[in-house]
Amino acid sequence: MLNLSDFEPWWRFGVALAIGALLGLEREFVQQEEGAPDFAGIRTFSLIALLGAVVAFLAPDLGLLPLALSLGGLILLTTVSYRSALQRSQREKGITTEVAAFLTFLFGALVVGDKETVAIALGVVTALLLASKGRLHGLVRRMTAEDIHHTLQFALVAAVILPLLPDRSIDPWGLLNPAQIWLMVVFVSGIGFTGYVLMKALGPTRGINLMGVLGGVASSTATTVSFSAASRREPRLSSLYARAVVLASTVMMPRVLLLVLVASPSLLPIVSPPFVAMLVAGLLSVILLQRSSSMMGDGLESPVDVGHPLRLSVAVKFGLVFALVLVVVEFARGYLGSAGVYLTSALAGTTDVDAITLTVSRLAGGGQLSPKVAGISMAVAALVNTVSKGAIAYFTGSHELRRVVLRAFGVVLVVGIASSLIVFWLV
């Protein structure tokens, strides 16, 4: 059987050349489109990457001096080329190509330094950044000072406060972990912020729909919290926000089945029918909402102010409720034993279904819980979660969002209850 080690070091030089060619291809394509030739294209970038790989290959025998000299020479060459280009064009010129050349050299060195995975990933990301020049610049041009403020505010919440919180339990029962609770705050805030960015970049309709899918993959409850609050700030987008909430709740169904597949595949036959039924009901609701919006229009003929993307007060309240439910669930399970499984599932379902799904799946897989009880528990959690999200939409959303979401959730609940009763009665 062939192994990459049989081709040492040649395959590493080949990977370095490929990374350089990828970046050089993008740079040369841009130069041809803009009619502004630069100092490096596909051949030069390939050679720069190969240079980085060769000097890194020589480093064990000759030390870091060849690497330093080569990088210094590359800096000198690009500086001379840059100054020459400025004199010829007599206009401002960016240094994107020059910085990309330095990175290409380092990517080549990383490949030979047993960091080929990192080099390939960074090379692709760099190429994407270079190719996204128009979109990124267009997005920045549309930004306001308030947008910058909100971006920095979210960075403070996610990148400064979260790492400072202790990632351990601070109560006698081992339930309240400040980092985990604040992570929910970050997540709810991040849902709103990401939706805001997507709407800016893709337009309200496509941005909100995509955010509905992504929110459903991560947390449909958090998505409901963010978009319900947003519907009051921008009532014109209520129909779009409502569709995203229903879409997120629908995506939750296959996510639960995926968790069951990972934790205890033997439960799938008993769990699948009610969840598949609710999935179909949710998808039909989304399709009907989409058709209704297409026929009536989304009301977005004129520009829309998508509003403040970050409502920390909403996110913090959700985090506090999440912490409270953690405590109540644990005490219910401890004092009621197996009889408290259904109550625990219902309580857990008010905020999330993932934790209870994984818990009962593992208990059933270990023989501590019957498959029927596990299946009923998951169905109860999903149904209660749907009711909980309906309540969130009713109390925090606009009138239009309440009307659309409650109608769709009503259909899902009826289908879920009916299918659960039939399936679990027959088991």
N, C-alpha and C positions, 0 to 999 in steps of 0.2 A: 504493500500500500504506500502510495506516494505521500510524502510529508514535506511541509514547507522548509523544514530544516535541511532537506536534501538539496535545496536550491540556494542556500546561503552563500554569499550575501546578495545574490543577483535579484531575488524577488523583492528585496527591500529597495534596491536601486530602481526597479521597475515601478514600485508603488510611489516612490518619490517623484519619478518622472510623470506618472499619471496625475498626481496632485498638482504639480507645476503646470502640466498641460491643461488641466481643468480651469485653473485660475487664469492662465494665459489666454485660453480660448475666450473666456468672458471679457477680458481686457481688450483683446484684439477686435472682438465683435463690436464693442462699444466704440472703439476708435474708428472703425469703418462706418458705423452709423452716424457718428458725429462729424466725421471728416476731419478729425484732429489727431494725427498720428502721435503716439507717445513713444517713450524710449524702449518699451518692452511689450512683446506680444507672446504668442503661444510658444515660439522657439526659445525666446529669452527666459521666460518664466520656467520652462522645463529645465533649462540649463542651470538656473538659479537653484531650483530644488535639488538637482543632481549635485551641484556644488556643496550644498548643505549636507547631503548624504555622504559624499566622499570625505569631507573634512571630519565628520563625526565618525566615520569608519576608521580614519587614521588616528583619532584621538587616543585610543588605548596605547599606541606605540609612540606617538609624537607629542602627546599632551594636548592641552587646550590652546596652545599658541597658534596652530594653523586655523583653528576655528575662529579665534579672535581676529587674526590677520585677514581672513577671508571676509568676515562680517564687516570689518573696518574698510576693506577695499570696496565692498558692495555699497557701503554708505557713501564713500567718496565718489564712486561712479554715478550713483543716483543724484547726489548733490550737484555734480557738474552738469549732468543731463538736465536737471531741473532748472538751474540757472540759465542754461543755454536756451531752453524752451521758453523761459520768461522773456528773454531778450528778443527772441524771434517773434513771439506773439504780441508782445507789448500789452498784455492784459493779465488779469489775475488767473492763476492756475492752482488747482487743488493738489494735494499730495497723496491722493488715494492710491494711485498706481505704485508710488514709491513705498508706501507703508505695506501694500500687498506684496511687494517684492521681498521686503525684509521678512514678513511672515512666511513666505514661500521657502526662503532659505532655512528658517527655523523648523518648518514642517519636515523638510528633507532630513534635517539632523535628528528630529524626533523619531522618524521611521527607523533609522539605523540604531537609535538608542533604545530599542525595544518598546517604544511608545507609538507603534504604528496605528493602533486604534484611535488614540487621541489625535494623532496627526491627520488621519483620514476624516474624522468627525469635524475637526476644526477647519480643515480645508474646504469641506462641503459648506459649512456654515459661512465661511468667509466668501465663498463664491455666491451664495445666496444673498448675502449683504451687498456685495458688489452689484449683482443683477437687479436688486430692489431699489436702486438709486432713485428712480422716478417716483415710485410709490412712497418711499420714506420721505423724500423731500416734499412731495405733495401733502403728506400727512402733517409734517412739521409746519408747512405754510398755513394749514387750516387751524393750527393750534393757537390758543390764546394764552394770556398770562395766567388765567384761571385754570386752564388745562395743566400747565406746568405745576401750579400749586397743588392740584389734586394728585398728580403723579408723585410728587415728592411726599405728600401726605400718606399715600398708600405705601410708598417705600419705607417710611418711618414705621408704620404699623407692622409691615411684614418683615423688614430686614433689620430693624433696630430693636423694637420692643420684644418681638417673639424670641430672638436668641438670648435675651437677658432674663427671661422667666425661667424658673427652675423646672426641669423636666422630671419631676418626681411628685409623689402624692404628699400633700401637706396636712391631711386630716387623719384622725386615728383609724379610720376604716379603709384607708388606701384608695379612696375613690376620686378625689379632686386633684387633678394634675393641672397646675396653672398653664403650662406650655400647651397641653392638649386642648384645654378650653379656649385659650387665646387663638389657637390654630383654627378653631371654628369661626372666631371673630374675623380672622384674616381671610378665611375662605368666603364667608358671606360678603365681606367687603370686596374681595377679589372678583366674585361673580359680577357684582355691579360695575366694577372698574373695567373688567375685561369686556363686558357687554358694551360699555360706553366706547371703548377703543374700537371694537369691531364695527359699531354703528358709524363711527367717524370714518373708518377705513373703507367699509363695504357698503355703507348706506343702511338706514334703519331696518329695512325689511330683511335683507340677507344677513346682516349682523346679528339681529335678535334671533332669527331662526337657528343660526349656527350656535349661538349661546345657549339656546334651549336644549340642543342636543348635548353640548359639552356639559351643561349644568346637570342634565339627567344622568350622565355617566358618573359625575362626581357626587352631587347631592341635589335632588329635586326639591327638597325642603328649603335649602339655602337659596336656590334659584327662585322659588316662589316668594320668599321673604324679600329678596332684592327687587324683583320685577313688580311685585304688588305695590311696594312703596314707590317705585319709579312711576307707576301708572297715575298716581295722584299728582306727581310733579309735572307730568306731561300727558294729560288726558287724551291728546290726539293720537298717541301711540298705544292706547289701551288695548285695541284689538290685536296688535302685534305682540304686546307683552303677554296677553292672555293666551295666545297661541303658543308662545314659548313656554309658558307655565305648563300647559297641557302636554306639550311635546316632551318636556323634561320629565314629567310624571310618567309618561308612556315609556320613555327610555329606561326608567327605573325597573320595569318588569324583566326585560332580558338581562339587566345587570344582576338582579337577584338570582335568576336561574344560573348565571355564570358562577356566582359565588357558591351555589349549591353544588354545581358540577365540580368545583375545585375542592370543596370541603367534604362532601359526601355524595358521590355520583349515584349511589343506590336510591337516594331520595327523589331523583328527578321524575320517575314515573308517577309518583303520587303528588308531587308539587307542581309539575308542569301544567296540567289542565286549567286550573283557575288562573294562573299567571298568563298563560297564552291567551285565554279568553279576555282578560283585562287588557292585554297588549293589543289585541285586535280591536277592541272597543275604543281604546285610546287613539289608535292609528286612524280609524274611521272618523273620529271626532276631529282630529287634526286635518284630515283631507277635506272634510266639510267646511271647516273654518277657513282653510286655504282657498277653496272655491268661492266661498262667500266674500272673502276679501278681494279676490280677483274680479268678481262681478260688480262689487260695490265700490272698489278702490279702497286703498288704505288711508286716504285722506292726507297724502304726503306730497301733493302737487307743489306746495311751496316749501321753502327751507324750514327745517325743524330744529329747535333748540332742544337737544337731548337731555339737558339739565345736569345737575350735580351728580356725578357717578358714585360718590362715596358718602354713605350715610352711616357713620360710625355708631350713632345712637341705636339704629336698627340692628346693626351687627352685634353690638355689645349686649343688647336685650336678648338676642337669640342665644348668645353664648351663656348668659346667666340661666336661661330656661334649660339649655342643654345640661348644664352642671346640676341643676335641681333634679332633672329627670334621672340622671346617673345615680344620684343618692336614693331616690324613691324606688327605682328598679332594683337596686341591690338589696335594700331592706325588704322589699316585697318577696324577692326570691329567697332570702335568708329565713324569714319568719314563716312563710307559707309552704316552703319546700316545693315538691313537684306540682302541688295544687296551685301554686302561684305562677306557673309557667305562662298560662294564658294571660293573666293579669300583667305579668312582666312584659309579655309581647305587646300588649295593648299600650302600656306606658312607654315602652321603648319606641313604638311606632309613631308616637306623637312628634318625634324629632328625626328619626332615622330608622331604616330597616336593615342596614348592613350588619350592625353589631349583633342584633338578635338572630339574624339569618345565620351568621357564622357560628354563634353559640349553640343554637338548637341543632344545626347540622352536625357539629362535632359531637354533641351529646348523643344524637341518634346514631351516628357512625360508631360510637364507642359502646352502644348498647344500653346507655343510661336513660334513653328516652325512646319511646316507640315511634316508628315512622309516621303514624297517623297523628300523634300529638305534635310532632315536629312540623308536619305539613300544616296542621290547623294553626299552630303558633305563627308560622310565616304568613299565612293568609290573613290572620287577624292583624298582624303588624302592618301589612301592606294596606289593608282596608282602613285601619285607624290612621295610618299615615296620610291616606287620601283625604279622609275627613279633616285631619289636622291642617293639611294644606288648603283645603276649602275654607276652613275657619280663618286662616291667615289671609287668604285672598278677600274674604268677606269683610274683615275688620280693618285691613290696611290698604286694600286696593280701591280703585275708582269704581264708579257704578257700572261702567261698561265691562271692566275686567271681572267684577263680581258676577255679572249676568252670564258671561261666556264661560268662565271657569266652573261655576257651580253647575251649570247645565251639563257640561262635558264630564265633570267628576261624578255627577248623579248617574249618568249612563254607565260609567266605569264601575261605580259601587254596586248598582243593580246587577250587572253582569258578573262581577266578582263574588257577590254574596250568593247568587243563584248557582253559579258553577261550583263554588266551594261546598255548598250544601249537598249538591248532587254527588260530587266526587267523594267527599268524606263520609257520606251516608252509605255509599256503595262499598267503601273499603272495609 
